[in-house]
Amino acid sequence: MTNTALEPLSEVPTLLVVDDDEIFVQTLSRAMGKRGFSVMTANNVAQATIIASASPPQYAVIDLKMPGESGLSLIRVLKQLSDQTIIVVLTGYASIATAVEAIKLGATSYLAKPANADQILQAMQSSEGDALIPMANSPLSVDRMEWEHIQRVLNDHQGNISATARSLNMHRRTLQRKLLKRPAKS
């Protein structure tokens, strides 16, 4: 027989939000605070590592592309601190290669920006994939396939632009211009 009066109060879930866009961090922090989370914030991987080392979060929302190390390196750190941390990766530069890497490293979900607090919350709460998600009827455009290929090769070279350009037999400046563009629509 369980005495519910003696059970501890439910703990407030902790959330670490890591993004170099300070306005986004503030907005998401307020929104998630209203949804019952105790929110910690950081603007880069180094800050996030210090915060998470002191108190590993139950949940994390990580931007993929930030100055310095990418969000992918933070996934590994968070999983080493606590393999129970639920991680959602956000990015404005979505590619199949980085999505696959994020999931292989331990992220639970991968969302393309812009994503609102409700979409992020839904991603944090879904622990399984959706087999009923609609499949795209048309193949990727040539521009999108090029973007995906460049991202895959860049990932293979750990973000080294010079090595990627050599591998693609492309001038470094041309590659840099292509990387500055948003990915082509699917």
HELIX and SHEET records of a PDB file:
HELIX    1   1 THR A    4  LEU A    6  5                                   3    
HELIX    2   2 GLU A   22  LYS A   34  1                                  13    
HELIX    3   3 VAL A   45  ALA A   54  1                                  10    
HELIX    4   4 GLY A   71  LEU A   81  1                                  11    
HELIX    5   5 ILE A   96  LEU A  105  1                                  10    
HELIX    6   6 ALA A  117  GLN A  125  1                                   9    
HELIX    7   7 VAL A  142  ASP A  156  1                                  15    
HELIX    8   8 ILE A  161  SER A  167  1                                   7    
HELIX    9   9 ARG A  172  LEU A  180  1                                   9    
SHEET    1   A 5 SER A  38  ALA A  42  0                                        
SHEET    2   A 5 THR A  14  VAL A  18  1                                        
SHEET    3   A 5 TYR A  59  ASP A  63  1                                        
SHEET    4   A 5 ILE A  86  THR A  91  1                                        
SHEET    5   A 5 SER A 109  ALA A 112  1                                        
END                                                                             
